[in-house]
Each structure stands twice: as structure tokens, then as C-alpha cells.
């Protein structure tokens, strides 16, 4: 009788088998892997949202900057000096807005340069180091255009701007219609487009 009681107590203390431990470890590893994937995706979405907010703010800032100059200028004060669809300059309100877009091999910039006596409204390669930049870090200009339009007897200006956050290799370049490529490797790409209409107060 005593022998049987001792044997039962030994059986109760034997614990997990190796197979049970392997199954538990595999289950835990699978749950840990899923959790890691979810956290990585959440981090990527957060970073993309932050980048999109930054580039949207930059696009609005450019539109506001130029709108304020155009709003209180005469329609004849806008000077255009486009060298090509990708490079040129616009002058209004005592400033030149010189730009170069859609190029990794050439300087890509949008800069606000004060006009001084004797200077003309024309794009120069040296503009890339003059004045102040209107583009934040890691941002590229993909399209920029300011034009005068008329509707009936009303004159107005139209400003179109498109910015890309990241590398041109991460985007499908198409002037104003540039879009980010899809896929997890393009998480840090963001595009912002804005078209603004400004009524000229002085005809």
C-alpha cells in the first residue's frame, strides 16, 4: 500500500515533456513574430504620416508665401523667366523665386532671392546657393508654376506646386501628377500637391 502511494506522488512531479516544451516555445515564437510585424507596420504608418504632414505644411507655406506677394501686386508685376519646363524663375514683390525641379543629377531647389538694383528676373545656376530655401530637408520639387489667368473681367493668379519627400527613385515622376511607388520599401515616400488661386487686387 505504501509503495503505490509513493509511485503516484513521483508521477505527479514529473513536469512537462520535451515535446510539450517545443510546442509551447513554437507557439510563443509565432505570437512574438506576429507582434513584431504589427509593431513594424504601425511604426511605418506613423513615420509616413509624420512625413506627409511635414510636406503638406511645406506646400502650404510656399503657396502662402507667393500668394501674399501676388495679392498686393499689380497683375503686370509678375515676371516669368522659364528656361525649360524644369527650370526658371518668377519675380514679384521685390523677390525672385528661382527653381529647378525633377532632377537628381542637377540641383533641385526652390529659393526666394531678394531682387537688388541691376539684377534681372532670370534663372541662373548660381541661384541654388542664393537667398533662402523654401524646401525643407529631404524634400524635392517636382512641379512649380505661377501663371496669370482671366475670367471675364477678373484677373487672377494660379499657383501649382508639387513636392516629393524622399528620393526620386521612390516615385512615379509625372510633373504635377507625381505619385509614390507602392510597396513596403517605399514607406518613407510622400507627395503633396496644391493648386491655389489668388485674385489680383491691383489691375
C-alpha positions in Angstrom: 0.0 0.0 0.0 2.8 2.4 0.9 4.5 1.6 -2.4 1.6 2.6 -4.5 1.2 6.0 -2.8 4.9 6.8 -3.4 4.7 5.8 -7.1 1.7 8.1 -7.6 3.5 11.1 -5.9 6.5 10.6 -8.2 4.3 10.5 -11.3 2.6 13.8 -10.2 6.0 15.6 -10.0 7.4 14.6 -13.4 6.5 18.1 -15.1 6.5 18.8 -18.9 7.8 16.6 -21.6 10.3 17.9 -24.3 7.5 17.7 -26.9 5.2 19.9 -24.8 8.0 22.4 -24.2 8.8 22.6 -28.0 5.1 23.1 -28.8 4.9 25.9 -26.2 8.1 27.6 -27.5 6.9 27.4 -31.1 3.6 29.0 -30.2 5.3 31.7 -28.2 7.7 32.4 -31.1 4.8 32.7 -33.6 3.0 35.1 -31.3 6.2 37.2 -30.9 6.7 37.2 -34.6 3.2 38.5 -35.3 3.6 41.2 -32.6 6.9 42.3 -34.2 5.3 42.6 -37.7 2.4 44.6 -36.3 4.7 47.0 -34.5 6.9 47.5 -37.6 3.8 48.3 -39.7 2.5 50.7 -37.1 5.9 52.4 -36.9 6.0 52.7 -40.7 2.5 54.2 -40.8 3.4 56.6 -38.1 6.6 57.7 -40.0 4.7 58.1 -43.2 2.0 60.2 -41.5 4.7 62.5 -40.0 6.4 62.9 -43.4 3.1 63.6 -45.1 2.3 66.2 -42.6 5.7 67.9 -43.0 5.5 68.0 -46.7 1.8 69.2 -46.7 2.9 72.1 -44.4 5.8 72.9 -46.7 3.5 73.0 -49.8 1.0 75.3 -48.0 3.9 77.6 -46.8 5.1 78.0 -50.4 1.6 78.8 -51.6 1.1 81.3 -48.8 4.5 82.9 -49.4 3.9 83.6 -53.0 0.1 84.3 -52.6 0.9 87.2 -50.2 3.2 88.8 -52.7 0.8 88.4 -55.7 -2.3 89.5 -53.7 -0.8 93.0 -53.2 0.9 93.4 -56.5 -0.4 94.5 -59.9 -1.1 91.9 -62.5 1.6 93.3 -64.7 4.2 93.0 -61.9 4.6 89.2 -62.3 7.6 88.5 -64.5 8.2 85.0 -65.9 11.6 83.6 -67.0 11.2 79.9 -67.6 14.3 78.3 -69.2 12.6 74.9 -69.6 9.6 73.0 -68.0 12.0 72.1 -65.2 13.9 75.4 -64.6 13.0 79.0 -64.4 12.2 82.0 -62.2 9.2 84.2 -61.2 9.7 87.7 -59.9 7.1 89.5 -57.9 7.0 91.8 -54.9 10.7 92.5 -54.9 11.7 88.8 -54.9 12.8 86.2 -57.4 11.5 82.7 -56.9 14.1 80.6 -58.7 13.5 76.9 -59.2 14.9 73.7 -60.6 12.7 70.6 -60.5 12.7 66.8 -61.3 16.3 66.1 -61.3 18.7 64.1 -59.1 21.7 64.8 -61.4 21.2 68.6 -61.4 20.4 70.9 -58.5 16.8 70.6 -57.3 15.6 73.7 -55.4 13.1 76.5 -54.9 14.7 79.6 -53.4 13.5 83.1 -52.5 16.1 85.7 -53.6 15.8 89.4 -53.0 15.9 91.5 -56.1 18.6 94.2 -56.0 19.3 97.1 -58.3 20.8 95.8 -61.6 19.6 92.2 -61.3 17.1 90.7 -63.7 14.4 88.1 -63.4 16.2 85.2 -64.9 17.2 81.7 -63.8 20.9 81.3 -63.1 22.6 78.1 -61.8 24.2 80.2 -59.1 20.7 80.7 -57.7 21.0 77.4 -55.9 23.2 79.0 -53.3 21.5 82.4 -53.1 18.7 83.7 -50.9 16.8 81.3 -48.7 15.4 77.8 -49.5 11.7 77.2 -49.4 12.1 73.4 -49.3 12.6 71.5 -46.1 15.2 68.8 -45.7 14.8 65.6 -47.8 12.2 67.3 -49.9 12.4 67.7 -53.7 10.4 70.0 -56.1 8.6 68.0 -58.8 6.5 70.8 -60.3 6.2 74.6 -59.9 4.2 77.1 -62.0 2.8 80.5 -61.5 0.5 81.9 -64.2 -1.8 84.8 -64.8 -5.4 83.9 -65.9 -8.5 85.9 -66.7 -12.2 85.0 -66.1 -14.5 87.7 -67.6 -13.2 91.0 -66.3 -11.4 89.4 -63.3 -7.7 88.7 -63.3 -6.2 86.1 -61.0 -3.1 84.1 -60.5 -2.8 80.4 -60.3 0.0 78.7 -58.3 0.6 75.0 -58.8 3.2 73.2 -56.6 4.1 69.6 -56.2 6.7 68.3 -53.6 8.2 64.9 -53.0 9.6 63.7 -49.7 12.5 61.3 -50.3 14.3 60.1 -53.4 13.1 60.3 -57.0 13.6 56.6 -57.2 10.7 56.1 -54.8 8.2 57.9 -57.0 6.5 57.7 -60.4 7.5 61.1 -61.8 4.8 62.9 -63.8 5.2 66.6 -63.2 2.2 67.8 -61.2 0.8 64.2 -61.0 3.8 62.6 -59.4 2.9 59.7 -57.1 4.8 57.4 -54.7 5.5 53.8 -55.7 3.7 51.1 -53.8 5.3 48.6 -51.5 6.8 48.4 -48.1 10.2 49.6 -49.3 8.6 53.0 -50.2 7.2 53.7 -46.7 9.2 56.9 -46.4 7.9 58.4 -49.7 5.3 61.2 -49.5 3.9 63.5 -52.2 2.0 66.8 -51.7 0.2 68.8 -54.5 -1.5 72.1 -54.1 -3.2 74.4 -56.6 -4.0 77.9 -55.3 -5.9 80.7 -56.9 -5.1 84.3 -55.9 -7.2 87.3 -57.0 -5.1 90.3 -58.0 -6.2 93.3 -56.1 -4.5 95.8 -58.4 -5.2 95.5 -62.1 
